[in-house]
Amino acid sequence: MDKKIDIPAIHEKDLKQVLSDLGILEDLQEGKLFCVNCCKLITWDNLFALKVVENKLVLFCDEADCVDNSTEK
Ligand SMILES: [Zn+2]
């Protein structure tokens, strides 16, 4: 089952906790995460959505194309 987390729905202070729970907080802070759609570096400023696809966590930046992609299925 796919699970999608919309970042705009999360309070900013809760976002750190969510990322920490997922084990990717350090990766984000160290610039190791990339948008699954356009391969752009994910930062606090452009992180749009998190999604679990086939048990793998993927992230989307806030580019229009990626936003569209993140809301598919
Ligand atoms: Zn992107």
N, CA, C, O and the ligand as a Tripos MOL2 file, in Angstrom:
@<TRIPOS>MOLECULE
protein
  293   291    74     0     0
PROTEIN
NO_CHARGES

@<TRIPOS>ATOM
      1 N           0.8460   -1.1950    0.0000 N.3       1 MET1
      2 CA          0.0000    0.0000    0.0000 C.3       1 MET1
      3 C           0.8820    1.2460    0.0000 C.2       1 MET1
      4 O           1.7870    1.3920    0.8210 O.2       1 MET1
      5 N           0.5920    2.1260   -0.9340 N.am      2 ASP2
      6 CA          1.3590    3.3710   -1.0030 C.3       2 ASP2
      7 C           0.8990    4.3280    0.0750 C.2       2 ASP2
      8 O          -0.2940    4.4640    0.3450 O.2       2 ASP2
      9 N           1.8510    4.9770    0.6740 N.am      3 LYS3
     10 CA          1.5330    5.9810    1.6870 C.3       3 LYS3
     11 C           2.1600    7.2950    1.2560 C.2       3 LYS3
     12 O           3.3660    7.3720    1.0240 O.2       3 LYS3
     13 N           1.3460    8.3130    1.1510 N.am      4 LYS4
     14 CA          1.8750    9.6030    0.7280 C.3       4 LYS4
     15 C           1.7340   10.6050    1.8560 C.2       4 LYS4
     16 O           0.7040   10.6640    2.5280 O.2       4 LYS4
     17 N           2.7720   11.3890    2.0550 N.am      5 ILE5
     18 CA          2.7400   12.4190    3.0840 C.3       5 ILE5
     19 C           2.8790   13.7700    2.4040 C.2       5 ILE5
     20 O           3.9100   14.0610    1.7980 O.2       5 ILE5
     21 N           1.8560   14.5860    2.5020 N.am      6 ASP6
     22 CA          1.9250   15.9240    1.9290 C.3       6 ASP6
     23 C           2.6060   16.8680    2.9010 C.2       6 ASP6
     24 O           2.1220   17.0880    4.0120 O.2       6 ASP6
     25 N           3.7240   17.4190    2.4800 N.am      7 ILE7
     26 CA          4.4710   18.3190    3.3610 C.3       7 ILE7
     27 C           3.6670   19.5530    3.7670 C.2       7 ILE7
     28 O           3.7120   19.9550    4.9300 O.2       7 ILE7
     29 N           2.9270   20.1680    2.8290 N.am      8 PRO8
     30 CA          2.1670   21.3730    3.2340 C.3       8 PRO8
     31 C           1.1890   21.0980    4.3660 C.2       8 PRO8
     32 O           0.7870   22.0190    5.0760 O.2       8 PRO8
     33 N           0.8060   19.8470    4.5390 N.am      9 ALA9
     34 CA         -0.1420   19.4920    5.5880 C.3       9 ALA9
     35 C           0.5400   19.3080    6.9390 C.2       9 ALA9
     36 O          -0.1220   19.1550    7.9650 O.2       9 ALA9
     37 N           1.8590   19.3230    6.9270 N.am     10 ILE10
     38 CA          2.6130   19.0900    8.1540 C.3      10 ILE10
     39 C           3.1570   20.4100    8.6880 C.2      10 ILE10
     40 O           3.7220   21.2040    7.9350 O.2      10 ILE10
     41 N           2.9880   20.6440    9.9800 N.am     11 HIS11
     42 CA          3.5800   21.8300   10.5840 C.3      11 HIS11
     43 C           5.0930   21.7350   10.4900 C.2      11 HIS11
     44 O           5.6700   20.6530   10.5970 O.2      11 HIS11
     45 N           5.7190   22.8690   10.2920 N.am     12 GLU12
     46 CA          7.1610   22.8700   10.0400 C.3      12 GLU12
     47 C           7.9520   22.1890   11.1540 C.2      12 GLU12
     48 O           8.9250   21.4830   10.8900 O.2      12 GLU12
     49 N           7.5310   22.4040   12.3920 N.am     13 LYS13
     50 CA          8.2720   21.7880   13.5010 C.3      13 LYS13
     51 C           8.0530   20.2850   13.5370 C.2      13 LYS13
     52 O           8.8910   19.5390   14.0440 O.2      13 LYS13
     53 N           6.9070   19.8380   12.9880 N.am     14 ASP14
     54 CA          6.6430   18.4000   12.9460 C.3      14 ASP14
     55 C           7.4080   17.7210   11.8150 C.2      14 ASP14
     56 O           7.6690   16.5190   11.8650 O.2      14 ASP14
     57 N           7.7660   18.5020   10.7910 N.am     15 LEU15
     58 CA          8.4430   17.9410    9.6310 C.3      15 LEU15
     59 C           9.7630   17.2930   10.0400 C.2      15 LEU15
     60 O          10.0980   16.1970    9.5910 O.2      15 LEU15
     61 N          10.5020   17.9870   10.8980 N.am     16 LYS16
     62 CA         11.7760   17.4280   11.3610 C.3      16 LYS16
     63 C          11.5630   16.0940   12.0430 C.2      16 LYS16
     64 O          12.3350   15.1550   11.8530 O.2      16 LYS16
     65 N          10.4980   16.0160   12.8470 N.am     17 GLN17
     66 CA         10.2020   14.7720   13.5550 C.3      17 GLN17
     67 C           9.8520   13.6620   12.5770 C.2      17 GLN17
     68 O          10.2880   12.5220   12.7340 O.2      17 GLN17
     69 N           9.0500   14.0100   11.5520 N.am     18 VAL18
     70 CA          8.6580   13.0220   10.5380 C.3      18 VAL18
     71 C           9.8970   12.5000    9.8110 C.2      18 VAL18
     72 O          10.0710   11.2940    9.6360 O.2      18 VAL18
     73 N          10.7540   13.4340    9.3930 N.am     19 LEU19
     74 CA         11.9660   13.0380    8.6720 C.3      19 LEU19
     75 C          12.8790   12.2130    9.5750 C.2      19 LEU19
     76 O          13.5280   11.2670    9.1270 O.2      19 LEU19
     77 N          12.9180   12.5870   10.8510 N.am     20 SER20
     78 CA         13.7250   11.8460   11.8090 C.3      20 SER20
     79 C          13.1930   10.4280   11.9790 C.2      20 SER20
     80 O          13.9600    9.4660   12.0180 O.2      20 SER20
     81 N          11.8580   10.3080   12.0810 N.am     21 ASP21
     82 CA         11.2230    8.9890   12.2130 C.3      21 ASP21
     83 C          11.5260    8.1130   11.0020 C.2      21 ASP21
     84 O          11.6860    6.8990   11.1190 O.2      21 ASP21
     85 N          11.6010    8.7590    9.8300 N.am     22 LEU22
     86 CA         11.8470    8.0170    8.6000 C.3      22 LEU22
     87 C          13.3420    7.7220    8.4160 C.2      22 LEU22
     88 O          13.7420    6.9560    7.5400 O.2      22 LEU22
     89 N          14.1460    8.3560    9.2680 N.am     23 GLY23
     90 CA         15.5820    8.1160    9.2100 C.3      23 GLY23
     91 C          16.3000    8.8820    8.1170 C.2      23 GLY23
     92 O          17.4030    8.5100    7.7170 O.2      23 GLY23
     93 N          15.6780    9.9620    7.6260 N.am     24 ILE24
     94 CA         16.2990   10.7060    6.5220 C.3      24 ILE24
     95 C          16.6110   12.1510    6.8910 C.2      24 ILE24
     96 O          16.9940   12.9440    6.0300 O.2      24 ILE24
     97 N          16.4500   12.4930    8.1590 N.am     25 LEU25
     98 CA         16.7020   13.8780    8.5620 C.3      25 LEU25
     99 C          18.1570   14.2850    8.2880 C.2      25 LEU25
    100 O          18.4140   15.3640    7.7530 O.2      25 LEU25
    101 N          19.0880   13.4310    8.6530 N.am     26 GLU26
    102 CA         20.4920   13.7460    8.4240 C.3      26 GLU26
    103 C          20.8160   13.8050    6.9330 C.2      26 GLU26
    104 O          21.5860   14.6540    6.4830 O.2      26 GLU26
    105 N          20.2110   12.8830    6.1760 N.am     27 ASP27
    106 CA         20.4520   12.8720    4.7280 C.3      27 ASP27
    107 C          20.0090   14.1840    4.0980 C.2      27 ASP27
    108 O          20.6860   14.7240    3.2230 O.2      27 ASP27
    109 N          18.8650   14.6910    4.5510 N.am     28 LEU28
    110 CA         18.3700   15.9570    4.0110 C.3      28 LEU28
    111 C          19.3190   17.0980    4.3900 C.2      28 LEU28
    112 O          19.6570   17.9370    3.5550 O.2      28 LEU28
    113 N          19.7360   17.1170    5.6350 N.am     29 GLN29
    114 CA         20.6140   18.1890    6.1060 C.3      29 GLN29
    115 C          21.9710   18.1480    5.4280 C.2      29 GLN29
    116 O          22.6260   19.1770    5.2690 O.2      29 GLN29
    117 N          22.3900   16.9530    5.0300 N.am     30 GLU30
    118 CA         23.6970   16.8080    4.3950 C.3      30 GLU30
    119 C          23.6250   16.8700    2.8720 C.2      30 GLU30
    120 O          24.6330   16.6890    2.1900 O.2      30 GLU30
    121 N          22.4120   17.1300    2.3350 N.am     31 GLY31
    122 CA         22.2730   17.2580    0.8880 C.3      31 GLY31
    123 C          22.4470   15.9580    0.1440 C.2      31 GLY31
    124 O          23.0930   15.9100   -0.9030 O.2      31 GLY31
    125 N          21.8640   14.8900    0.6930 N.am     32 LYS32
    126 CA         22.0070   13.5750    0.0640 C.3      32 LYS32
    127 C          20.7120   13.0680   -0.5550 C.2      32 LYS32
    128 O          20.6560   11.9430   -1.0490 O.2      32 LYS32
    129 N          19.6750   13.8940   -0.5290 N.am     33 LEU33
    130 CA         18.3870   13.4420   -1.0430 C.3      33 LEU33
    131 C          18.0430   14.1710   -2.3380 C.2      33 LEU33
    132 O          18.2670   15.3740   -2.4750 O.2      33 LEU33
    133 N          17.4990   13.4160   -3.2730 N.am     34 PHE34
    134 CA         17.1800   13.9930   -4.5730 C.3      34 PHE34
    135 C          15.7460   13.6730   -4.9600 C.2      34 PHE34
    136 O          15.1970   12.6400   -4.5760 O.2      34 PHE34
    137 N          15.1470   14.5800   -5.7290 N.am     35 CYS35
    138 CA         13.7860   14.3780   -6.2200 C.3      35 CYS35
    139 C          13.7630   13.1510   -7.1250 C.2      35 CYS35
    140 O          14.6060   13.0030   -8.0100 O.2      35 CYS35
    141 N          12.7790   12.2650   -6.8900 N.am     36 VAL36
    142 CA         12.6960   11.0310   -7.6640 C.3      36 VAL36
    143 C          12.2770   11.3220   -9.1070 C.2      36 VAL36
    144 O          12.5340   10.5220  -10.0070 O.2      36 VAL36
    145 N          11.6370   12.4610   -9.3160 N.am     37 ASN37
    146 CA         11.1210   12.7940  -10.6490 C.3      37 ASN37
    147 C          12.1430   13.5470  -11.5080 C.2      37 ASN37
    148 O          12.3310   13.2100  -12.6780 O.2      37 ASN37
    149 N          12.7990   14.5560  -10.9430 N.am     38 CYS38
    150 CA         13.7040   15.3810  -11.7510 C.3      38 CYS38
    151 C          15.1530   15.3280  -11.2700 C.2      38 CYS38
    152 O          16.0300   15.9550  -11.8650 O.2      38 CYS38
    153 N          15.4040   14.5840  -10.1970 N.am     39 CYS39
    154 CA         16.7630   14.3840   -9.6800 C.3      39 CYS39
    155 C          17.3910   15.6500   -9.1120 C.2      39 CYS39
    156 O          18.6050   15.7090   -8.9200 O.2      39 CYS39
    157 N          16.5690   16.6660   -8.8420 N.am     40 LYS40
    158 CA         17.0800   17.8750   -8.2140 C.3      40 LYS40
    159 C          17.3630   17.6140   -6.7360 C.2      40 LYS40
    160 O          16.6960   16.7960   -6.1020 O.2      40 LYS40
    161 N          18.3550   18.3140   -6.1980 N.am     41 LEU41
    162 CA         18.6660   18.1850   -4.7780 C.3      41 LEU41
    163 C          17.4830   18.6670   -3.9340 C.2      41 LEU41
    164 O          16.9480   19.7530   -4.1590 O.2      41 LEU41
    165 N          17.0900   17.8560   -2.9740 N.am     42 ILE42
    166 CA         15.9870   18.2220   -2.0850 C.3      42 ILE42
    167 C          16.5300   19.0060   -0.8890 C.2      42 ILE42
    168 O          17.4820   18.5780   -0.2360 O.2      42 ILE42
    169 N          15.9180   20.1520   -0.6130 N.am     43 THR43
    170 CA         16.2860   20.9610    0.5480 C.3      43 THR43
    171 C          15.0210   21.2530    1.3580 C.2      43 THR43
    172 O          13.9170   20.8910    0.9510 O.2      43 THR43
    173 N          15.1910   21.9070    2.5010 N.am     44 TRP44
    174 CA         14.0170   22.2990    3.2990 C.3      44 TRP44
    175 C          13.0890   23.1650    2.4600 C.2      44 TRP44
    176 O          11.8690   23.1070    2.6140 O.2      44 TRP44
    177 N          13.6730   23.9770    1.5640 N.am     45 ASP45
    178 CA         12.8770   24.9410    0.8030 C.3      45 ASP45
    179 C          12.0620   24.3210   -0.3200 C.2      45 ASP45
    180 O          10.9760   24.8070   -0.6370 O.2      45 ASP45
    181 N          12.5730   23.2500   -0.9270 N.am     46 ASN46
    182 CA         11.8440   22.7300   -2.0960 C.3      46 ASN46
    183 C          11.2180   21.3610   -1.8640 C.2      46 ASN46
    184 O          10.6500   20.7810   -2.7900 O.2      46 ASN46
    185 N          11.3100   20.8370   -0.6500 N.am     47 LEU47
    186 CA         10.6870   19.5430   -0.3710 C.3      47 LEU47
    187 C           9.1680   19.6770   -0.4410 C.2      47 LEU47
    188 O           8.5770   20.4660    0.2970 O.2      47 LEU47
    189 N           8.5390   18.9100   -1.3260 N.am     48 PHE48
    190 CA          7.0930   19.0440   -1.4830 C.3      48 PHE48
    191 C           6.3280   17.8630   -0.8970 C.2      48 PHE48
    192 O           5.3260   18.0530   -0.2080 O.2      48 PHE48
    193 N           6.7910   16.6550   -1.1650 N.am     49 ALA49
    194 CA          6.0400   15.4920   -0.6930 C.3      49 ALA49
    195 C           6.9330   14.2800   -0.5020 C.2      49 ALA49
    196 O           7.9670   14.1290   -1.1520 O.2      49 ALA49
    197 N           6.5050   13.4320    0.4000 N.am     50 LEU50
    198 CA          7.1570   12.1490    0.6230 C.3      50 LEU50
    199 C           6.1640   11.0750    0.2520 C.2      50 LEU50
    200 O           4.9600   11.2370    0.4500 O.2      50 LEU50
    201 N           6.6520   10.0010   -0.2750 N.am     51 LYS51
    202 CA          5.7550    8.9320   -0.6640 C.3      51 LYS51
    203 C           6.4960    7.6090   -0.5310 C.2      51 LYS51
    204 O           7.6950    7.5240   -0.7960 O.2      51 LYS51
    205 N           5.7610    6.5760   -0.1170 N.am     52 VAL52
    206 CA          6.3620    5.2520   -0.0620 C.3      52 VAL52
    207 C           5.8420    4.4480   -1.2390 C.2      52 VAL52
    208 O           4.6460    4.1770   -1.3430 O.2      52 VAL52
    209 N           6.7480    4.0740   -2.1200 N.am     53 VAL53
    210 CA          6.3900    3.3020   -3.2970 C.3      53 VAL53
    211 C           7.1330    1.9710   -3.2430 C.2      53 VAL53
    212 O           8.3630    1.9290   -3.2280 O.2      53 VAL53
    213 N           6.3610    0.8880   -3.2140 N.am     54 GLU54
    214 CA          6.9610   -0.4440   -3.1370 C.3      54 GLU54
    215 C           7.9910   -0.5190   -2.0140 C.2      54 GLU54
    216 O           9.1120   -0.9920   -2.1950 O.2      54 GLU54
    217 N           7.5670   -0.0330   -0.8430 N.am     55 ASN55
    218 CA          8.4060   -0.0620    0.3630 C.3      55 ASN55
    219 C           9.6500    0.8090    0.2800 C.2      55 ASN55
    220 O          10.5290    0.7330    1.1380 O.2      55 ASN55
    221 N           9.7190    1.6360   -0.7540 N.am     56 LYS56
    222 CA         10.8630    2.5310   -0.8650 C.3      56 LYS56
    223 C          10.3780    3.9670   -0.7260 C.2      56 LYS56
    224 O           9.3890    4.3650   -1.3430 O.2      56 LYS56
    225 N          11.0830    4.7330    0.0870 N.am     57 LEU57
    226 CA         10.7030    6.1220    0.3070 C.3      57 LEU57
    227 C          11.2070    6.9890   -0.8360 C.2      57 LEU57
    228 O          12.3930    6.9710   -1.1670 O.2      57 LEU57
    229 N          10.3030    7.7440   -1.4340 N.am     58 VAL58
    230 CA         10.7170    8.6640   -2.4920 C.3      58 VAL58
    231 C          10.2780   10.0710   -2.1300 C.2      58 VAL58
    232 O           9.2990   10.2630   -1.4090 O.2      58 VAL58
    233 N          11.0160   11.0560   -2.6410 N.am     59 LEU59
    234 CA         10.7200   12.4490   -2.3450 C.3      59 LEU59
    235 C          10.4860   13.2250   -3.6230 C.2      59 LEU59
    236 O          11.0380   12.9070   -4.6760 O.2      59 LEU59
    237 N           9.6560   14.2500   -3.5090 N.am     60 PHE60
    238 CA          9.3570   15.1070   -4.6500 C.3      60 PHE60
    239 C           9.6650   16.5520   -4.2940 C.2      60 PHE60
    240 O           9.3570   17.0050   -3.1920 O.2      60 PHE60
    241 N          10.2780   17.2840   -5.2380 N.am     61 CYS61
    242 CA         10.5070   18.7060   -5.0190 C.3      61 CYS61
    243 C           9.2650   19.4870   -5.4600 C.2      61 CYS61
    244 O           8.2630   18.8910   -5.8550 O.2      61 CYS61
    245 N           9.3320   20.7980   -5.3930 N.am     62 ASP62
    246 CA          8.1270   21.5950   -5.6450 C.3      62 ASP62
    247 C           8.0050   22.0890   -7.0860 C.2      62 ASP62
    248 O           7.2100   22.9880   -7.3630 O.2      62 ASP62
    249 N           8.7790   21.5160   -8.0010 N.am     63 GLU63
    250 CA          8.5760   21.8360   -9.4190 C.3      63 GLU63
    251 C           7.1940   21.3460   -9.8360 C.2      63 GLU63
    252 O           6.7130   20.3300   -9.3360 O.2      63 GLU63
    253 N           6.5580   22.0720  -10.7530 N.am     64 ALA64
    254 CA          5.1870   21.7290  -11.1490 C.3      64 ALA64
    255 C           5.0770   20.2840  -11.6360 C.2      64 ALA64
    256 O           4.1420   19.5700  -11.2720 O.2      64 ALA64
    257 N           6.0290   19.8600  -12.4550 N.am     65 ASP65
    258 CA          6.0100   18.4900  -12.9740 C.3      65 ASP65
    259 C           6.0460   17.4590  -11.8540 C.2      65 ASP65
    260 O           5.3460   16.4470  -11.8950 O.2      65 ASP65
    261 N           6.8700   17.7360  -10.8640 N.am     66 CYS66
    262 CA          7.0700   16.7910   -9.7630 C.3      66 CYS66
    263 C           5.8550   16.7730   -8.8460 C.2      66 CYS66
    264 O           5.4750   15.7290   -8.3160 O.2      66 CYS66
    265 N           5.2500   17.9470   -8.6660 N.am     67 VAL67
    266 CA          4.0300   18.0330   -7.8690 C.3      67 VAL67
    267 C           2.9420   17.1870   -8.5220 C.2      67 VAL67
    268 O           2.2360   16.4370   -7.8470 O.2      67 VAL67
    269 N           2.8140   17.3170   -9.8570 N.am     68 ASP68
    270 CA          1.8360   16.5130  -10.6040 C.3      68 ASP68
    271 C           2.1220   15.0330  -10.4100 C.2      68 ASP68
    272 O           1.2170   14.2370  -10.1600 O.2      68 ASP68
    273 N           3.3880   14.6820  -10.5270 N.am     69 ASN69
    274 CA          3.7950   13.2930  -10.4170 C.3      69 ASN69
    275 C           3.5080   12.7290   -9.0350 C.2      69 ASN69
    276 O           3.1250   11.5670   -8.9000 O.2      69 ASN69
    277 N           3.6930   13.5460   -8.0170 N.am     70 SER70
    278 CA          3.5310   13.0730   -6.6430 C.3      70 SER70
    279 C           2.0790   12.7870   -6.3090 C.2      70 SER70
    280 O           1.7900   12.0280   -5.3840 O.2      70 SER70
    281 N           1.1620   13.3920   -7.0590 N.am     71 THR71
    282 CA         -0.2510   13.1920   -6.7530 C.3      71 THR71
    283 C          -0.8810   12.0950   -7.6060 C.2      71 THR71
    284 O          -2.0640   11.7930   -7.4480 O.2      71 THR71
    285 N          -0.1010   11.4950   -8.5120 N.am     72 GLU72
    286 CA         -0.6090   10.3800   -9.3110 C.3      72 GLU72
    287 C          -0.8580    9.1620   -8.4400 C.2      72 GLU72
    288 O          -0.1460    8.9450   -7.4610 O.2      72 GLU72
    289 N          -1.8520    8.3730   -8.7830 N.am     73 LYS73
    290 CA         -2.3030    7.1410   -8.1360 C.3      73 LYS73
    291 C          -2.3190    7.1370   -6.6310 C.2      73 LYS73
    292 O          -2.6870    6.1330   -6.0210 O.2      73 LYS73
    293 ZN         11.6000   17.4050   -8.8610 Zn       74 ZN74
@<TRIPOS>BOND
     1     1     2 1
     2     2     3 1
     3     3     4 2
     4     3     5 am
     5     5     6 1
     6     6     7 1
     7     7     8 2
     8     7     9 am
     9     9    10 1
    10    10    11 1
    11    11    12 2
    12    11    13 am
    13    13    14 1
    14    14    15 1
    15    15    16 2
    16    15    17 am
    17    17    18 1
    18    18    19 1
    19    19    20 2
    20    19    21 am
    21    21    22 1
    22    22    23 1
    23    23    24 2
    24    23    25 am
    25    25    26 1
    26    26    27 1
    27    27    28 2
    28    27    29 am
    29    29    30 1
    30    30    31 1
    31    31    32 2
    32    31    33 am
    33    33    34 1
    34    34    35 1
    35    35    36 2
    36    35    37 am
    37    37    38 1
    38    38    39 1
    39    39    40 2
    40    39    41 am
    41    41    42 1
    42    42    43 1
    43    43    44 2
    44    43    45 am
    45    45    46 1
    46    46    47 1
    47    47    48 2
    48    47    49 am
    49    49    50 1
    50    50    51 1
    51    51    52 2
    52    51    53 am
    53    53    54 1
    54    54    55 1
    55    55    56 2
    56    55    57 am
    57    57    58 1
    58    58    59 1
    59    59    60 2
    60    59    61 am
    61    61    62 1
    62    62    63 1
    63    63    64 2
    64    63    65 am
    65    65    66 1
    66    66    67 1
    67    67    68 2
    68    67    69 am
    69    69    70 1
    70    70    71 1
    71    71    72 2
    72    71    73 am
    73    73    74 1
    74    74    75 1
    75    75    76 2
    76    75    77 am
    77    77    78 1
    78    78    79 1
    79    79    80 2
    80    79    81 am
    81    81    82 1
    82    82    83 1
    83    83    84 2
    84    83    85 am
    85    85    86 1
    86    86    87 1
    87    87    88 2
    88    87    89 am
    89    89    90 1
    90    90    91 1
    91    91    92 2
    92    91    93 am
    93    93    94 1
    94    94    95 1
    95    95    96 2
    96    95    97 am
    97    97    98 1
    98    98    99 1
    99    99   100 2
   100    99   101 am
   101   101   102 1
   102   102   103 1
   103   103   104 2
   104   103   105 am
   105   105   106 1
   106   106   107 1
   107   107   108 2
   108   107   109 am
   109   109   110 1
   110   110   111 1
   111   111   112 2
   112   111   113 am
   113   113   114 1
   114   114   115 1
   115   115   116 2
   116   115   117 am
   117   117   118 1
   118   118   119 1
   119   119   120 2
   120   119   121 am
   121   121   122 1
   122   122   123 1
   123   123   124 2
   124   123   125 am
   125   125   126 1
   126   126   127 1
   127   127   128 2
   128   127   129 am
   129   129   130 1
   130   130   131 1
   131   131   132 2
   132   131   133 am
   133   133   134 1
   134   134   135 1
   135   135   136 2
   136   135   137 am
   137   137   138 1
   138   138   139 1
   139   139   140 2
   140   139   141 am
   141   141   142 1
   142   142   143 1
   143   143   144 2
   144   143   145 am
   145   145   146 1
   146   146   147 1
   147   147   148 2
   148   147   149 am
   149   149   150 1
   150   150   151 1
   151   151   152 2
   152   151   153 am
   153   153   154 1
   154   154   155 1
   155   155   156 2
   156   155   157 am
   157   157   158 1
   158   158   159 1
   159   159   160 2
   160   159   161 am
   161   161   162 1
   162   162   163 1
   163   163   164 2
   164   163   165 am
   165   165   166 1
   166   166   167 1
   167   167   168 2
   168   167   169 am
   169   169   170 1
   170   170   171 1
   171   171   172 2
   172   171   173 am
   173   173   174 1
   174   174   175 1
   175   175   176 2
   176   175   177 am
   177   177   178 1
   178   178   179 1
   179   179   180 2
   180   179   181 am
   181   181   182 1
   182   182   183 1
   183   183   184 2
   184   183   185 am
   185   185   186 1
   186   186   187 1
   187   187   188 2
   188   187   189 am
   189   189   190 1
   190   190   191 1
   191   191   192 2
   192   191   193 am
   193   193   194 1
   194   194   195 1
   195   195   196 2
   196   195   197 am
   197   197   198 1
   198   198   199 1
   199   199   200 2
   200   199   201 am
   201   201   202 1
   202   202   203 1
   203   203   204 2
   204   203   205 am
   205   205   206 1
   206   206   207 1
   207   207   208 2
   208   207   209 am
   209   209   210 1
   210   210   211 1
   211   211   212 2
   212   211   213 am
   213   213   214 1
   214   214   215 1
   215   215   216 2
   216   215   217 am
   217   217   218 1
   218   218   219 1
   219   219   220 2
   220   219   221 am
   221   221   222 1
   222   222   223 1
   223   223   224 2
   224   223   225 am
   225   225   226 1
   226   226   227 1
   227   227   228 2
   228   227   229 am
   229   229   230 1
   230   230   231 1
   231   231   232 2
   232   231   233 am
   233   233   234 1
   234   234   235 1
   235   235   236 2
   236   235   237 am
   237   237   238 1
   238   238   239 1
   239   239   240 2
   240   239   241 am
   241   241   242 1
   242   242   243 1
   243   243   244 2
   244   243   245 am
   245   245   246 1
   246   246   247 1
   247   247   248 2
   248   247   249 am
   249   249   250 1
   250   250   251 1
   251   251   252 2
   252   251   253 am
   253   253   254 1
   254   254   255 1
   255   255   256 2
   256   255   257 am
   257   257   258 1
   258   258   259 1
   259   259   260 2
   260   259   261 am
   261   261   262 1
   262   262   263 1
   263   263   264 2
   264   263   265 am
   265   265   266 1
   266   266   267 1
   267   267   268 2
   268   267   269 am
   269   269   270 1
   270   270   271 1
   271   271   272 2
   272   271   273 am
   273   273   274 1
   274   274   275 1
   275   275   276 2
   276   275   277 am
   277   277   278 1
   278   278   279 1
   279   279   280 2
   280   279   281 am
   281   281   282 1
   282   282   283 1
   283   283   284 2
   284   283   285 am
   285   285   286 1
   286   286   287 1
   287   287   288 2
   288   287   289 am
   289   289   290 1
   290   290   291 1
   291   291   292 2
@<TRIPOS>SUBSTRUCTURE
     1 MET1         2 RESIDUE 1 A MET
     2 ASP2         6 RESIDUE 1 A ASP
     3 LYS3        10 RESIDUE 1 A LYS
     4 LYS4        14 RESIDUE 1 A LYS
     5 ILE5        18 RESIDUE 1 A ILE
     6 ASP6        22 RESIDUE 1 A ASP
     7 ILE7        26 RESIDUE 1 A ILE
     8 PRO8        30 RESIDUE 1 A PRO
     9 ALA9        34 RESIDUE 1 A ALA
    10 ILE10       38 RESIDUE 1 A ILE
    11 HIS11       42 RESIDUE 1 A HIS
    12 GLU12       46 RESIDUE 1 A GLU
    13 LYS13       50 RESIDUE 1 A LYS
    14 ASP14       54 RESIDUE 1 A ASP
    15 LEU15       58 RESIDUE 1 A LEU
    16 LYS16       62 RESIDUE 1 A LYS
    17 GLN17       66 RESIDUE 1 A GLN
    18 VAL18       70 RESIDUE 1 A VAL
    19 LEU19       74 RESIDUE 1 A LEU
    20 SER20       78 RESIDUE 1 A SER
    21 ASP21       82 RESIDUE 1 A ASP
    22 LEU22       86 RESIDUE 1 A LEU
    23 GLY23       90 RESIDUE 1 A GLY
    24 ILE24       94 RESIDUE 1 A ILE
    25 LEU25       98 RESIDUE 1 A LEU
    26 GLU26      102 RESIDUE 1 A GLU
    27 ASP27      106 RESIDUE 1 A ASP
    28 LEU28      110 RESIDUE 1 A LEU
    29 GLN29      114 RESIDUE 1 A GLN
    30 GLU30      118 RESIDUE 1 A GLU
    31 GLY31      122 RESIDUE 1 A GLY
    32 LYS32      126 RESIDUE 1 A LYS
    33 LEU33      130 RESIDUE 1 A LEU
    34 PHE34      134 RESIDUE 1 A PHE
    35 CYS35      138 RESIDUE 1 A CYS
    36 VAL36      142 RESIDUE 1 A VAL
    37 ASN37      146 RESIDUE 1 A ASN
    38 CYS38      150 RESIDUE 1 A CYS
    39 CYS39      154 RESIDUE 1 A CYS
    40 LYS40      158 RESIDUE 1 A LYS
    41 LEU41      162 RESIDUE 1 A LEU
    42 ILE42      166 RESIDUE 1 A ILE
    43 THR43      170 RESIDUE 1 A THR
    44 TRP44      174 RESIDUE 1 A TRP
    45 ASP45      178 RESIDUE 1 A ASP
    46 ASN46      182 RESIDUE 1 A ASN
    47 LEU47      186 RESIDUE 1 A LEU
    48 PHE48      190 RESIDUE 1 A PHE
    49 ALA49      194 RESIDUE 1 A ALA
    50 LEU50      198 RESIDUE 1 A LEU
    51 LYS51      202 RESIDUE 1 A LYS
    52 VAL52      206 RESIDUE 1 A VAL
    53 VAL53      210 RESIDUE 1 A VAL
    54 GLU54      214 RESIDUE 1 A GLU
    55 ASN55      218 RESIDUE 1 A ASN
    56 LYS56      222 RESIDUE 1 A LYS
    57 LEU57      226 RESIDUE 1 A LEU
    58 VAL58      230 RESIDUE 1 A VAL
    59 LEU59      234 RESIDUE 1 A LEU
    60 PHE60      238 RESIDUE 1 A PHE
    61 CYS61      242 RESIDUE 1 A CYS
    62 ASP62      246 RESIDUE 1 A ASP
    63 GLU63      250 RESIDUE 1 A GLU
    64 ALA64      254 RESIDUE 1 A ALA
    65 ASP65      258 RESIDUE 1 A ASP
    66 CYS66      262 RESIDUE 1 A CYS
    67 VAL67      266 RESIDUE 1 A VAL
    68 ASP68      270 RESIDUE 1 A ASP
    69 ASN69      274 RESIDUE 1 A ASN
    70 SER70      278 RESIDUE 1 A SER
    71 THR71      282 RESIDUE 1 A THR
    72 GLU72      286 RESIDUE 1 A GLU
    73 LYS73      290 RESIDUE 1 A LYS
    74 ZN74       293 GROUP 0 **** ****
